Amino acid sequence: MLITASEVASVALGTLVGLDCEASGIAFDSRSLLHGQAFVALGGDADGHDFLQAAATAGAPFAIVQRGRSSSALTCVEVDDCDAALTALGRHCRDRLSVFLVGRVIGITGSVGKTSTKDLVLAVLRSKYANSHGPEKSLNNDIGVPVTIINAPDSCDALVLEMGMRGFGEIARLCSIGRPAIGVVTAVAAAHTERVGGIEGVARAKAELVQALPQSGFAILNADDERVREMRNLTQAQVLTYGVHESADIRITKCELDEMARASVSATTPWGNVSWAMAVPGAHMALNAAAAIAVSGVCGVNIHSAAAALEQSSVSPMRMQVITTDDGMTIINDAYNANPASMRAALDTLVGMKASRHVVIAGQMAELADSSAEHNAIVEYARSKSIEFIACETSNYETPSLSVEDAVKHVRDGGTDVAVLVKGSRVAALERVVQLLIG
């Protein structure tokens, strides 16, 4: 979206320092800044003000900075608080987009599956709405949602917002910025439980999305998750459910996996029957795809066009990403994040793959209220399916922990007719394992 420095100064109650100029979107990391994007100097682990010169070198025409911290390298907008300025600019840009969106703003949350569902929803929407826009990777917080909106094209005709939860009130706050008319809730599971007092707290926090929807909107709920299904009583919006459950409005009637655990799916919907074959593995991906079919239906996308788009779709890196090495090893790179529900779903997918051995290299699962019990339950679940379990760089599992190098050596010493799942929370950074397995 085209924004000017003077426009930002007006919206954020800031002061323009330098000549007015125009930017095409915004970035908060100078390393990923695209030429022509503005730069916002946020705090955090690193002070964004230390990278103003790098942003200017990368092609930023102007930057948003704290008062008194302008740089001579580029035009600056000085504000009292850069985070608040980013939020204000996100709200402003959302207002600018309203004329094109006509209710096609989709918020997606859930303990598992929200990023993959976001990818699949974007795929089906783009079969009709060419200027559909959503977040790169997993931008789903107080920074990510405004950045996603600001980086939408000026003629954006469908907007998808991913909404994460690390405490009460966060999703409500994100909804006040993005104002979704359609809300998708994928699941309630043990993720970030230590922040909200357990799984019932997770359900309460996730429900903030459906509570924020307008009466003219749609709540799209996973019928297979009882806590999600019950959210129908918390919204004034129209409700559509999806899943295997007999009550589901978009009901999966067939889900068969091939030797790479990719699902062939059939479903009944309010718009007719439809079938498709997933390009990504896992029965849980078929459920995410059913949510995308529901979104396509309420947005006026032909469901058969949506099904064709699903067959060609992929998901974000490090999320059930299948890699076959030159020597025949199959790797499922699901290293972006982990909680008990997503770990079980990934293990189910792993065991469905054709191989003589099935191995999981597991990192820690972070922010769990009952961490020890949850980790040990995953070990037992894996062993119940005859999956070799390797804990990597964590003592959370009651099993010996190996280094990255030793975990890779253990897998390779058993031959290459193996399917190996690599999964852990973001803090584990187990993509290092994947890189060594690929060689």
Secondary structure, 3 states (H helix, E strand, C coil): CEEEHHHHHHHCCCEEECCCCEEECEECCCCCCCCCCEEECCCCCCCHHHHHHHHHHHCCCEEEEECCCCCCCCEEEEECCHHHHHHHHHHHHHHHHHHHHCCCEEEEECCCCHHHHHHHHHHHHCCCCCCEECCCCCCCCCCHHHHHHHCCCCCCCEEEEECCCCCCCHHHHHHHHHCCCEEEECCCCCCCHHHHCCHHHHHHHHCHHHHCCCCCCEEEEECCCHHHHHHHHHCCCEEEEEECCCCCCEEEEEEEECCCCEEEEEEEECCEEEEEEEEEECHHHHHHHHHHHHHHHHCCCCHHHHHHHHHCCCCCCCCCEEEECCCCCEEEEECCCCCHHHHHHHHHHHHCCCCCEEEEEECCCCCCCCHHHHHHHHHHHHHHCCCEEEEECCCCCCCCEECHHHHHHHHHHCCCCEEEEEECCHHHCCHHHHHHHHC
